[in-house]
Amino acid sequence: MALQCGIVGLPNVGKSTLFNCLSNAKAQAANFPFCTIEPNIGVITVPDERLTKLAELVKPNKVQPNTIEIVDIAGLVKGASKGEGLGNQFLGNIRATNAIIHVLRCFDDGNVIHVDGSVDPIRDKEIIDTELQLKDLDTVSKRIQKVEKMAKTDKDAKRTFDILSIVKNHLESGKSVRSAALAPEDFDFIQDLGLLTQKPVMYVCNVDEASVVNGNAYTEKVMEVAKSEQASVLIISAKIESEIAELEDHEERKEFLSDLGLSQSGVAKLIQSAYKLLDLYTYFTAGVQEVRAWTITKGFTAPQAAGVIHTDFEKGFIRAEVIKYQDFITLGSEHACKEAGKLGVEGKTYIVEDGDIMHFRFNV
């Protein structure tokens, strides 16, 4: 599954620095707007201790983790929805992503220019929100014009028109599509529009070193606003993450984090959170040739999960042999799980759980 999260924010909030830490790509990080012109894309490994533990037990020839693509999108400014700055190009880059990582500056530093002259993460958030909402409003208004006549005689067109009207009113009130009072199936009627504010969002507060553990007055304001949106918030210091990235030794990194009062790097938390933001699960295949993590959407049935490996697996699905992760770790091998009666045989209606270890039987 090709999964993309786009990093957005105003210029000079730490997007490219954070992206460099995530991907070890060398996106230019400079103290002026529009430093990032083309979107930088990094393929990021999703940290998962379960994969490491399985590999230690199975000792395979190869270990294959899950990955996710992170897209560093250049800084947006007021008027981006009308093409200000490099707006149209940037908004198009956001449209191609599955979710949005919205970076907000939550630190004071007179040496780092702010495009609006002062630090105010709520104002910055609202600027980005407004530009994305205006672009969505333009998209929705154009589609309404197309379906309005058809809605008089066509049942599906009428349903689409009604949903679009709700969305239009919601956007005009300054709210994002993701919070509109629509049933999940209603979104199917507007899915092809690729609305920017329909995408799930996570706010990343970029703070100074002193605030990385407990946050600060800026992050408290962001959390208060995010709570009303039911959005997640992550506190990270891009400066600290860049220092961690320079440490090649694993033990050195652990010691550095421990000295700061952290158990895990912000980058690792961000990748894991982005994965959860997309409502994704991981299942594993474990054999001598390969131990591998596979990405599925929460709620996938066993045949759908098999189809992620190959479409033939889904078409010819017979059954799935399933071992729960904890049983495998406790007992130490597939053979031991079989002997203990911990290997389940599941059919087409089985809903795959996060962490399941699976082997599929199918007809070619």
RALINWO-V297074 format. One record per pair of residues at least 24 apart in sequence whose C-alpha atoms are under 10 Angstrom apart, sorted by sequence separation. I is the first residue (numbers start at 1). J is the second residue. D is the distance in Angstrom with one decimal. If there is no record, write none. Layout:
I_J_D ; I_J_D
//
This chain:
10_34_9.6 ; 11_35_8.3 ; 16_40_8.8 ; 43_67_6.4 ; 44_68_5.3 ; 45_69_8.9 ; 140_164_6.5 ; 141_165_8.7 ; 144_168_9.1 ; 162_186_9.9 ; 163_187_8.3 ; 202_226_8.7 ; 211_235_8.5 ; 212_236_6.1 ; 213_237_9.6 ; 241_265_7.2 ; 320_344_8.1 ; 321_345_4.7 ; 322_346_7.1 ; 11_36_9.1 ; 42_67_9.9 ; 43_68_5.8 ; 44_69_5.9 ; 71_96_9.7 ; 140_165_8.4 ; 164_189_8.8 ; 201_226_9.7 ; 211_236_8.8 ; 212_237_6.1 ; 240_265_9.1 ; 241_266_6.8 ; 242_267_9.7 ; 320_345_5.8 ; 321_346_6.3 ; 42_68_8.3 ; 43_69_4.5 ; 44_70_7.0 ; 71_97_8.0 ; 102_128_8.8 ; 141_167_9.7 ; 160_186_8.3 ; 163_189_7.8 ; 164_190_7.5 ; 171_197_9.2 ; 211_237_8.2 ; 212_238_9.8 ; 240_266_8.9 ; 241_267_6.9 ; 319_345_6.7 ; 320_346_5.1 ; 321_347_9.1 ; 42_69_5.6 ; 43_70_6.4 ; 70_97_8.9 ; 102_129_9.9 ; 137_164_9.9 ; 140_167_7.7 ; 141_168_7.1 ; 159_186_8.6 ; 160_187_9.5 ; 163_190_8.0 ; 208_235_10.0 ; 209_236_9.0 ; 210_237_9.3 ; 319_346_5.7 ; 320_347_6.4 ; 41_69_6.6 ; 42_70_5.3 ; 43_71_8.9 ; 69_97_9.1 ; 140_168_6.5 ; 160_188_9.4 ; 161_189_9.3 ; 201_229_9.6 ; 202_230_9.8 ; 203_231_7.4 ; 204_232_8.6 ; 205_233_7.2 ; 206_234_8.7 ; 207_235_6.9 ; 208_236_8.4 ; 209_237_6.3 ; 212_240_8.8 ; 237_265_9.7 ; 238_266_8.4 ; 318_346_9.2 ; 319_347_4.9 ; 320_348_8.3 ; 325_353_9.9 ; 328_356_9.7 ; 41_70_5.7 ; 42_71_6.6 ; 69_98_9.9 ; 70_99_9.8 ; 71_100_9.5 ; 72_101_9.6 ; 139_168_9.6 ; 160_189_5.8 ; 161_190_9.8 ; 201_230_9.7 ; 202_231_6.0 ; 203_232_6.3 ; 204_233_5.8 ; 205_234_6.1 ; 206_235_6.3 ; 207_236_6.1 ; 208_237_5.7 ; 209_238_9.2 ; 236_265_8.6 ; 237_266_7.5 ; 238_267_8.8 ; 318_347_7.1 ; 319_348_6.9 ; 324_353_8.7 ; 325_354_8.9 ; 326_355_8.6 ; 328_357_8.3 ; 40_70_8.2 ; 41_71_4.5 ; 42_72_8.3 ; 70_100_9.7 ; 71_101_9.5 ; 137_167_8.4 ; 138_168_9.2 ; 159_189_8.0 ; 160_190_7.3 ; 201_231_6.5 ; 202_232_5.2 ; 203_233_4.8 ; 204_234_4.8 ; 205_235_4.8 ; 206_236_5.1 ; 207_237_4.8 ; 208_238_8.3 ; 209_239_7.8 ; 236_266_5.4 ; 237_267_9.5 ; 317_347_8.7 ; 318_348_7.7 ; 319_349_10.0 ; 320_350_8.7 ; 322_352_9.1 ; 324_354_9.2 ; 325_355_5.6 ; 326_356_9.1 ; 327_357_9.9 ; 39_70_9.8 ; 40_71_5.7 ; 41_72_6.4 ; 70_101_9.2 ; 136_167_9.4 ; 137_168_6.2 ; 140_171_9.4 ; 200_231_8.0 ; 201_232_7.6 ; 202_233_5.9 ; 203_234_6.3 ; 204_235_5.9 ; 205_236_6.0 ; 206_237_5.1 ; 207_238_7.5 ; 208_239_7.5 ; 209_240_6.8 ; 235_266_7.5 ; 236_267_7.9 ; 317_348_7.7 ; 319_350_9.5 ; 322_353_9.9 ; 324_355_6.9 ; 325_356_5.7 ; 326_357_9.8 ; 7_39_9.7 ; 39_71_6.2 ; 40_72_5.1 ; 41_73_9.0 ; 136_168_8.6 ; 137_169_9.1 ; 157_189_9.2 ; 200_232_9.7 ; 201_233_9.3 ; 202_234_7.6 ; 203_235_8.6 ; 204_236_6.8 ; 205_237_7.9 ; 206_238_6.2 ; 207_239_8.5 ; 208_240_8.2 ; 234_266_8.2 ; 320_352_10.0 ; 323_355_9.1 ; 324_356_5.1 ; 325_357_6.2 ; 6_39_9.2 ; 7_40_10.0 ; 38_71_10.0 ; 39_72_5.4 ; 40_73_7.1 ; 137_170_9.3 ; 138_171_10.0 ; 156_189_8.6 ; 204_237_9.5 ; 205_238_9.4 ; 206_239_8.7 ; 207_240_9.4 ; 236_269_9.1 ; 323_356_6.1 ; 324_357_6.1 ; 325_358_9.8 ; 6_40_9.9 ; 38_72_8.6 ; 39_73_5.0 ; 40_74_9.0 ; 137_171_6.2 ; 235_269_9.5 ; 236_270_8.6 ; 314_348_9.5 ; 322_356_6.5 ; 323_357_5.1 ; 324_358_8.8 ; 6_41_9.1 ; 37_72_9.7 ; 38_73_7.6 ; 39_74_6.7 ; 133_168_9.8 ; 136_171_7.7 ; 137_172_7.4 ; 234_269_8.1 ; 235_270_9.2 ; 321_356_9.8 ; 322_357_5.7 ; 323_358_6.5 ; 5_41_9.7 ; 36_72_7.9 ; 37_73_8.0 ; 38_74_7.4 ; 135_171_9.9 ; 234_270_7.3 ; 321_357_8.2 ; 322_358_4.7 ; 323_359_8.9 ; 4_41_9.0 ; 36_73_7.1 ; 37_74_6.0 ; 133_170_9.6 ; 134_171_7.7 ; 233_270_9.9 ; 285_322_9.8 ; 320_357_9.8 ; 321_358_5.6 ; 322_359_6.6 ; 4_42_9.5 ; 36_74_4.9 ; 37_75_8.9 ; 77_115_8.4 ; 78_116_10.0 ; 94_132_9.5 ; 133_171_6.1 ; 134_172_8.4 ; 284_322_9.9 ; 320_358_6.5 ; 321_359_5.1 ; 322_360_8.7 ; 4_43_9.0 ; 34_73_9.8 ; 35_74_7.3 ; 36_75_7.5 ; 77_116_9.5 ; 132_171_9.8 ; 133_172_8.3 ; 137_176_10.0 ; 234_273_8.5 ; 284_323_9.7 ; 320_359_5.7 ; 321_360_6.3 ; 3_43_9.6 ; 34_74_6.1 ; 35_75_8.3 ; 75_115_9.9 ; 91_131_9.1 ; 133_173_9.8 ; 134_174_8.9 ; 136_176_8.9 ; 137_177_9.7 ; 233_273_9.4 ; 319_359_8.7 ; 320_360_4.6 ; 321_361_7.9 ; 33_74_8.5 ; 34_75_6.2 ; 91_132_7.7 ; 130_171_9.2 ; 133_174_7.2 ; 136_177_8.4 ; 232_273_8.5 ; 283_324_9.9 ; 284_325_8.8 ; 319_360_6.1 ; 320_361_6.1 ; 33_75_6.9 ; 34_76_8.6 ; 133_175_7.3 ; 134_176_9.9 ; 232_274_9.9 ; 283_325_9.1 ; 318_360_7.7 ; 319_361_5.3 ; 320_362_8.8 ; 33_76_9.2 ; 34_77_9.8 ; 133_176_6.2 ; 317_360_7.4 ; 318_361_5.4 ; 319_362_7.0 ; 33_77_9.4 ; 87_131_9.1 ; 91_135_8.2 ; 130_174_7.0 ; 132_176_8.4 ; 133_177_8.0 ; 302_346_7.8 ; 303_347_8.3 ; 304_348_8.9 ; 317_361_6.3 ; 318_362_4.8 ; 27_72_8.3 ; 129_174_8.4 ; 130_175_8.5 ; 232_277_8.4 ; 302_347_7.2 ; 303_348_5.9 ; 316_361_8.4 ; 317_362_4.3 ; 318_363_7.0 ; 23_69_9.2 ; 78_124_9.8 ; 129_175_8.3 ; 130_176_8.8 ; 231_277_9.3 ; 287_333_10.0 ; 301_347_9.0 ; 302_348_5.9 ; 303_349_8.2 ; 305_351_9.2 ; 314_360_9.4 ; 316_362_4.9 ; 317_363_6.5 ; 23_70_8.0 ; 77_124_9.3 ; 80_127_9.7 ; 81_128_9.7 ; 88_135_9.2 ; 129_176_7.5 ; 143_190_9.5 ; 213_260_7.8 ; 286_333_9.7 ; 287_334_9.0 ; 301_348_6.7 ; 302_349_6.9 ; 303_350_8.5 ; 304_351_9.4 ; 305_352_7.4 ; 313_360_7.5 ; 314_361_9.9 ; 315_362_8.2 ; 316_363_4.5 ; 317_364_8.9 ; 22_70_8.1 ; 79_127_9.2 ; 80_128_8.8 ; 126_174_9.4 ; 212_260_8.3 ; 213_261_6.9 ; 286_334_8.7 ; 301_349_5.9 ; 302_350_5.6 ; 303_351_9.4 ; 304_352_9.2 ; 313_361_7.9 ; 314_362_7.9 ; 315_363_8.2 ; 316_364_5.9 ; 37_86_8.1 ; 78_127_6.3 ; 79_128_9.8 ; 81_130_8.7 ; 82_131_8.5 ; 212_261_9.0 ; 213_262_7.0 ; 300_349_9.4 ; 301_350_5.4 ; 302_351_6.2 ; 303_352_9.5 ; 313_362_5.9 ; 314_363_9.5 ; 315_364_8.3 ; 39_89_9.6 ; 77_127_7.4 ; 78_128_7.7 ; 80_130_9.6 ; 81_131_5.2 ; 140_190_8.9 ; 143_193_8.6 ; 179_229_7.3 ; 210_260_9.0 ; 212_262_8.6 ; 300_350_8.5 ; 301_351_4.4 ; 302_352_5.9 ; 312_362_8.2 ; 313_363_7.7 ; 19_70_7.6 ; 34_85_8.0 ; 38_89_8.9 ; 39_90_8.1 ; 76_127_8.7 ; 77_128_7.4 ; 79_130_9.3 ; 80_131_6.1 ; 81_132_6.8 ; 178_229_9.1 ; 179_230_9.0 ; 209_260_8.4 ; 299_350_9.5 ; 300_351_5.8 ; 301_352_5.8 ; 302_353_9.7 ; 309_360_10.0 ; 312_363_8.2 ; 313_364_7.8 ; 19_71_8.0 ; 20_72_9.2 ; 33_85_9.4 ; 34_86_8.1 ; 37_89_9.3 ; 38_90_8.6 ; 76_128_6.9 ; 78_130_8.5 ; 79_131_6.8 ; 80_132_8.4 ; 81_133_8.5 ; 82_134_8.7 ; 299_351_6.0 ; 300_352_6.0 ; 301_353_9.3 ; 306_358_9.0 ; 312_364_6.6 ; 19_72_6.3 ; 37_90_8.7 ; 75_128_9.6 ; 78_131_6.9 ; 81_134_6.2 ; 82_135_8.0 ; 140_193_7.9 ; 176_229_9.4 ; 298_351_8.7 ; 299_352_6.9 ; 300_353_8.7 ; 305_358_9.4 ; 306_359_8.8 ; 18_72_9.0 ; 19_73_9.8 ; 39_93_7.3 ; 77_131_8.1 ; 80_134_9.3 ; 81_135_5.2 ; 139_193_7.3 ; 175_229_9.8 ; 212_266_9.1 ; 298_352_7.9 ; 299_353_8.1 ; 306_360_6.8 ; 16_71_9.8 ; 17_72_9.8 ; 38_93_9.2 ; 39_94_9.7 ; 76_131_8.4 ; 79_134_9.4 ; 80_135_8.7 ; 81_136_9.0 ; 139_194_9.2 ; 140_195_8.4 ; 297_352_9.5 ; 298_353_7.9 ; 299_354_9.8 ; 305_360_9.5 ; 306_361_9.4 ; 16_72_6.5 ; 76_132_9.8 ; 81_137_9.9 ; 82_138_10.0 ; 139_195_7.8 ; 296_352_8.8 ; 298_354_8.1 ; 302_358_9.0 ; 306_362_9.3 ; 15_72_6.9 ; 16_73_8.6 ; 81_138_8.9 ; 136_193_8.8 ; 139_196_9.9 ; 296_353_9.9 ; 297_354_9.9 ; 303_360_8.7 ; 15_73_8.2 ; 16_74_8.5 ; 136_194_8.8 ; 137_195_9.0 ; 296_354_9.0 ; 302_360_8.6 ; 15_74_8.4 ; 16_75_9.6 ; 136_195_5.7 ; 295_354_9.7 ; 303_362_9.6 ; 15_75_8.2 ; 135_195_8.4 ; 136_196_6.4 ; 14_75_10.0 ; 135_196_7.9 ; 136_197_7.2 ; 294_355_9.8 ; 12_74_9.8 ; 13_75_8.5 ; 133_195_8.8 ; 134_196_9.9 ; 135_197_9.2 ; 136_198_9.1 ; 204_266_9.9 ; 293_355_9.0 ; 4_67_9.7 ; 5_68_7.7 ; 6_69_8.5 ; 7_70_7.1 ; 8_71_8.8 ; 9_72_9.8 ; 11_74_7.3 ; 12_75_7.5 ; 132_195_8.7 ; 133_196_7.5 ; 134_197_9.8 ; 3_67_8.1 ; 4_68_6.1 ; 5_69_6.3 ; 6_70_5.9 ; 7_71_6.0 ; 8_72_7.1 ; 9_73_8.3 ; 10_74_8.2 ; 11_75_4.2 ; 132_196_6.1 ; 133_197_6.4 ; 293_357_9.3 ; 1_66_9.6 ; 2_67_8.6 ; 3_68_5.4 ; 4_69_4.6 ; 5_70_5.0 ; 6_71_4.6 ; 7_72_5.1 ; 8_73_5.7 ; 9_74_7.9 ; 10_75_4.6 ; 11_76_6.6 ; 131_196_9.8 ; 132_197_6.3 ; 133_198_9.6 ; 292_357_9.7 ; 1_67_9.0 ; 2_68_7.3 ; 3_69_5.9 ; 4_70_5.7 ; 5_71_6.1 ; 6_72_6.1 ; 7_73_5.8 ; 8_74_7.1 ; 9_75_5.6 ; 10_76_5.1 ; 11_77_7.6 ; 131_197_9.9 ; 132_198_9.9 ; 204_270_8.3 ; 291_357_9.9 ; 1_68_8.8 ; 2_69_7.5 ; 3_70_8.5 ; 4_71_6.9 ; 5_72_8.8 ; 6_73_6.5 ; 7_74_8.5 ; 8_75_6.6 ; 9_76_6.2 ; 10_77_6.2 ; 129_196_9.6 ; 130_197_9.7 ; 7_75_9.3 ; 8_76_7.5 ; 9_77_8.7 ; 10_78_9.2 ; 129_197_7.8 ; 202_270_9.3 ; 283_352_7.8 ; 282_352_9.2 ; 283_353_7.4 ; 284_354_9.1 ; 202_273_8.3 ; 281_352_8.6 ; 282_353_8.1 ; 283_354_5.9 ; 284_355_6.6 ; 285_356_8.6 ; 286_357_7.0 ; 202_274_7.6 ; 281_353_7.4 ; 282_354_5.3 ; 283_355_4.9 ; 284_356_6.2 ; 285_357_5.6 ; 286_358_7.8 ; 287_359_9.5 ; 201_274_9.0 ; 281_354_5.0 ; 282_355_5.7 ; 283_356_4.9 ; 284_357_4.6 ; 285_358_5.5 ; 286_359_8.3 ; 200_274_9.7 ; 280_354_8.6 ; 281_355_7.6 ; 282_356_7.7 ; 283_357_5.9 ; 284_358_6.2 ; 285_359_6.5 ; 202_277_7.4 ; 281_356_9.5 ; 282_357_9.4 ; 283_358_7.2 ; 284_359_8.8 ; 285_360_9.3 ; 201_277_7.5 ; 200_277_6.8 ; 201_278_9.3 ; 125_203_9.0 ; 199_277_9.9 ; 200_278_7.3 ; 199_278_9.3 ; 200_279_9.7 ; 31_111_8.9 ; 32_112_8.8 ; 33_113_9.1 ; 31_112_6.5 ; 32_113_7.4 ; 33_114_9.1 ; 8_90_9.3 ; 30_112_9.6 ; 31_113_6.8 ; 32_114_9.0 ; 33_115_7.5 ; 8_91_9.9 ; 31_114_9.3 ; 32_115_8.6 ; 121_205_8.4 ; 18_103_9.1 ; 121_206_9.8 ; 8_94_8.1 ; 15_101_9.5 ; 6_93_8.0 ; 7_94_8.5 ; 15_102_8.8 ; 6_94_6.1 ; 15_103_6.4 ; 5_94_8.6 ; 6_95_9.1 ; 14_103_7.3 ; 15_104_8.9 ; 4_94_9.6 ; 6_96_8.6 ; 7_97_9.6 ; 13_103_6.7 ; 14_104_8.2 ; 15_105_9.5 ; 5_96_9.1 ; 6_97_5.8 ; 9_100_9.9 ; 13_104_6.1 ; 14_105_7.3 ; 4_96_7.9 ; 5_97_5.5 ; 6_98_7.8 ; 7_99_8.9 ; 8_100_7.0 ; 9_101_8.5 ; 10_102_9.3 ; 12_104_9.7 ; 13_105_4.9 ; 3_96_10.0 ; 4_97_4.9 ; 5_98_5.8 ; 6_99_6.4 ; 7_100_6.1 ; 8_101_6.2 ; 9_102_5.6 ; 10_103_8.1 ; 12_105_8.2 ; 13_106_8.5 ; 3_97_7.5 ; 4_98_5.3 ; 5_99_4.8 ; 6_100_5.0 ; 7_101_4.7 ; 8_102_5.0 ; 9_103_5.2 ; 10_104_7.8 ; 11_105_9.8 ; 13_107_9.3 ; 2_97_9.8 ; 3_98_6.5 ; 4_99_6.8 ; 5_100_5.5 ; 6_101_5.8 ; 7_102_5.9 ; 8_103_6.1 ; 9_104_6.5 ; 10_105_8.7 ; 2_98_9.4 ; 3_99_8.8 ; 4_100_8.8 ; 5_101_6.6 ; 6_102_8.2 ; 7_103_6.9 ; 8_104_8.9 ; 9_105_8.7 ; 98_194_9.6 ; 100_196_8.9 ; 122_218_8.4 ; 97_194_9.4 ; 99_196_9.1 ; 100_197_9.1 ; 121_218_6.8 ; 122_219_9.6 ; 125_222_8.8 ; 95_193_9.3 ; 96_194_8.0 ; 98_196_9.6 ; 99_197_9.6 ; 100_198_9.9 ; 106_204_9.4 ; 107_205_8.8 ; 120_218_7.5 ; 121_219_8.2 ; 13_112_9.0 ; 95_194_6.1 ; 97_196_9.1 ; 99_198_9.0 ; 100_199_6.7 ; 101_200_8.8 ; 102_201_6.9 ; 103_202_8.5 ; 104_203_7.1 ; 105_204_8.6 ; 106_205_5.8 ; 107_206_6.9 ; 108_207_8.5 ; 109_208_9.0 ; 119_218_8.8 ; 122_221_7.2 ; 12_112_7.4 ; 13_113_9.3 ; 94_194_9.6 ; 95_195_7.1 ; 96_196_9.2 ; 98_198_9.8 ; 99_199_5.2 ; 100_200_6.3 ; 101_201_5.9 ; 102_202_6.1 ; 103_203_6.0 ; 104_204_6.1 ; 105_205_6.2 ; 106_206_5.4 ; 107_207_4.9 ; 108_208_7.9 ; 121_221_8.2 ; 122_222_6.5 ; 125_225_9.9 ; 12_113_7.0 ; 13_114_7.8 ; 94_195_9.7 ; 95_196_5.9 ; 98_199_6.5 ; 99_200_5.1 ; 100_201_4.7 ; 101_202_5.1 ; 102_203_4.8 ; 103_204_4.7 ; 104_205_5.1 ; 105_206_5.2 ; 106_207_5.0 ; 107_208_5.6 ; 120_221_9.7 ; 121_222_7.1 ; 11_113_9.1 ; 12_114_6.5 ; 13_115_9.3 ; 92_194_9.9 ; 94_196_7.0 ; 95_197_9.5 ; 97_199_8.4 ; 98_200_7.8 ; 99_201_6.0 ; 100_202_6.4 ; 101_203_6.1 ; 102_204_5.9 ; 103_205_6.1 ; 104_206_6.0 ; 105_207_6.9 ; 106_208_7.8 ; 107_209_9.3 ; 120_222_9.9 ; 11_114_7.5 ; 12_115_7.4 ; 98_201_9.6 ; 99_202_8.2 ; 100_203_8.5 ; 101_204_6.8 ; 102_205_8.5 ; 103_206_6.8 ; 104_207_8.9 ; 105_208_9.6 ; 107_210_9.8 ; 122_225_8.1 ; 10_114_8.7 ; 11_115_6.5 ; 92_196_9.3 ; 95_199_8.9 ; 107_211_8.6 ; 10_115_7.5 ; 11_116_9.6 ; 91_196_8.1 ; 94_199_9.5 ; 106_211_9.2 ; 10_116_9.3 ; 13_119_9.8 ; 13_121_9.6 ; 107_215_10.0 ; 106_215_8.9 ; 107_216_8.7 ; 106_216_7.9 ; 107_217_9.7 ; 108_218_9.9 ; 10_121_9.9 ; 13_124_9.7 ; 106_217_8.5 ; 107_218_7.7 ; 106_218_5.4 ; 107_219_9.3 ; 105_218_8.6 ; 106_219_6.4 ; 10_124_6.8 ; 104_218_9.5 ; 105_219_9.3 ; 106_220_9.9 ; 9_124_7.8 ; 10_125_8.5 ; 104_219_9.1 ; 106_221_9.9 ; 9_125_7.7 ; 106_222_9.1 ; 10_127_8.4 ; 9_127_9.2 ; 10_128_7.4 ; 104_222_8.7 ; 9_128_6.8 ; 8_128_8.4 ; 9_129_9.9 ; 106_235_9.2 ; 103_233_10.0 ; 106_236_9.7 ; 107_237_9.2 ; 102_233_9.5 ; 103_234_9.5 ; 104_235_9.8 ; 106_237_9.4 ; 101_233_9.8 ; 103_235_9.9 ; 105_237_9.9 ; 101_234_9.9 ; 103_236_9.6 ; 101_270_9.1 ; 101_273_10.0 ; 101_274_7.8 ; 100_274_8.7 ; 99_274_7.9 ; 99_275_9.6 ; 101_277_9.7 ; 100_277_9.2 ; 99_277_7.5 ; 100_278_9.9 ; 98_277_9.6 ; 99_278_6.8 ; 98_278_7.4 ; 18_206_9.0 ; 15_204_9.7 ; 14_205_9.7 ; 15_206_9.0 ; 13_205_9.3 ; 14_206_6.9 ; 13_206_7.3 ; 14_207_9.6 ; 5_199_9.9 ; 9_203_9.8 ; 13_207_9.9 ; 5_200_9.7 ; 6_201_9.6 ; 7_202_9.7 ; 8_203_9.8 ; 9_204_9.8 ; 5_201_9.3 ; 7_203_9.9 ; 8_204_10.0 ; 5_202_10.0 ; 7_204_9.5 ; 70_271_9.1 ; 69_271_9.9 ; 68_271_8.1 ; 67_271_9.4 ; 68_272_9.9 ; 70_274_9.5 ; 68_274_8.7 ; 68_275_7.7 ; 67_275_9.2 ; 66_275_9.7 ; 66_282_8.1 ; 21_238_7.8 ; 65_282_9.9 ; 66_283_9.9 ; 18_236_9.0 ; 20_238_9.4 ; 21_239_9.4 ; 24_242_9.5 ; 66_284_10.0 ; 18_237_8.6 ; 19_238_9.0 ; 21_240_9.6 ; 22_241_8.8 ; 65_284_9.5 ; 17_237_9.9 ; 18_238_5.3 ; 21_241_6.2 ; 22_242_9.2 ; 47_267_9.8 ; 48_268_9.5 ; 64_284_9.8 ; 17_238_6.2 ; 18_239_8.2 ; 20_241_9.3 ; 21_242_5.5 ; 24_245_7.8 ; 47_268_6.4 ; 64_285_9.9 ; 16_238_9.2 ; 17_239_7.5 ; 18_240_9.8 ; 20_242_7.6 ; 21_243_8.8 ; 23_245_9.7 ; 24_246_9.6 ; 46_268_7.8 ; 47_269_8.7 ; 14_237_9.0 ; 15_238_8.3 ; 18_241_7.3 ; 19_242_9.6 ; 21_244_8.3 ; 22_245_8.6 ; 45_268_9.5 ; 46_269_9.8 ; 63_286_9.3 ; 14_238_6.4 ; 17_241_8.6 ; 18_242_7.5 ; 21_245_5.9 ; 46_270_9.7 ; 47_271_7.4 ; 48_272_8.3 ; 13_238_9.5 ; 14_239_8.5 ; 17_242_7.1 ; 20_245_8.7 ; 21_246_9.0 ; 46_271_6.1 ; 47_272_6.8 ; 62_287_9.5 ; 45_271_8.1 ; 46_272_6.4 ; 60_286_8.1 ; 61_287_8.9 ; 62_288_8.3 ; 63_289_8.8 ; 64_290_7.3 ; 65_291_8.5 ; 66_292_7.9 ; 67_293_9.2 ; 44_271_7.8 ; 45_272_9.7 ; 46_273_9.9 ; 59_286_9.6 ; 60_287_6.4 ; 61_288_6.3 ; 62_289_6.3 ; 63_290_5.7 ; 64_291_6.4 ; 65_292_5.9 ; 66_293_5.5 ; 67_294_9.3 ; 68_295_9.7 ; 46_274_9.4 ; 58_286_7.2 ; 59_287_8.5 ; 60_288_4.3 ; 61_289_5.1 ; 62_290_4.7 ; 63_291_5.0 ; 64_292_4.6 ; 65_293_5.1 ; 66_294_6.2 ; 67_295_8.6 ; 46_275_7.7 ; 57_286_9.8 ; 58_287_6.7 ; 59_288_6.6 ; 60_289_5.3 ; 61_290_5.8 ; 62_291_6.5 ; 63_292_5.8 ; 64_293_6.3 ; 65_294_7.7 ; 66_295_6.6 ; 54_284_9.0 ; 58_288_6.4 ; 59_289_8.9 ; 60_290_5.2 ; 61_291_8.3 ; 62_292_8.2 ; 63_293_8.5 ; 64_294_8.8 ; 65_295_9.6 ; 51_282_9.9 ; 54_285_9.7 ; 55_286_8.0 ; 58_289_9.4 ; 59_290_8.7 ; 60_291_6.2 ; 50_282_10.0 ; 51_283_9.8 ; 54_286_7.4 ; 55_287_9.2 ; 58_290_8.9 ; 59_291_8.4 ; 60_292_9.7 ; 51_284_7.8 ; 54_287_9.7 ; 55_288_9.3 ; 58_291_7.7 ; 48_282_9.4 ; 50_284_9.2 ; 51_285_9.8 ; 51_286_9.3 ; 55_290_8.6 ; 56_291_9.9 ; 55_291_6.2 ; 54_291_7.3 ; 55_292_8.9 ; 54_292_9.3 ; 52_291_9.2 ; 51_291_7.4 ; 51_292_7.3 ; 51_293_6.9 ; 50_293_9.3 ; 22_266_9.6 ; 23_267_9.6 ; 21_266_9.7 ; 22_267_6.0 ; 48_293_8.9 ; 21_267_7.0 ; 22_268_8.4 ; 46_293_9.6 ; 18_266_9.6 ; 19_267_9.2 ; 22_270_8.8 ; 18_267_8.0 ; 22_271_8.1 ; 5_271_9.7 ; 5_274_7.2 ; 4_274_9.4 ; 5_275_9.0 ; 4_275_9.7 ; 54_325_8.7 ; 57_328_9.1 ; 3_275_9.0 ; 5_277_9.6 ; 57_329_7.9 ; 5_278_9.0 ; 56_329_10.0 ; 4_278_9.5 ; 51_325_10.0 ; 54_328_8.2 ; 58_332_8.4 ; 3_278_8.7 ; 50_325_8.0 ; 54_329_7.2 ; 57_332_6.4 ; 58_333_7.2 ; 50_326_9.4 ; 53_329_7.6 ; 56_332_9.9 ; 57_333_7.1 ; 58_334_9.1 ; 54_332_8.8 ; 50_329_9.0 ; 54_333_9.2 ; 3_295_9.5 ; 1_294_8.9 ; 2_295_9.7 ; 1_295_6.8 ; 1_296_8.0 ; 1_297_9.7 ; 54_357_9.7 ; 51_355_9.3 ; 50_355_7.9 ; 1_308_7.5 ; 1_309_9.9
//
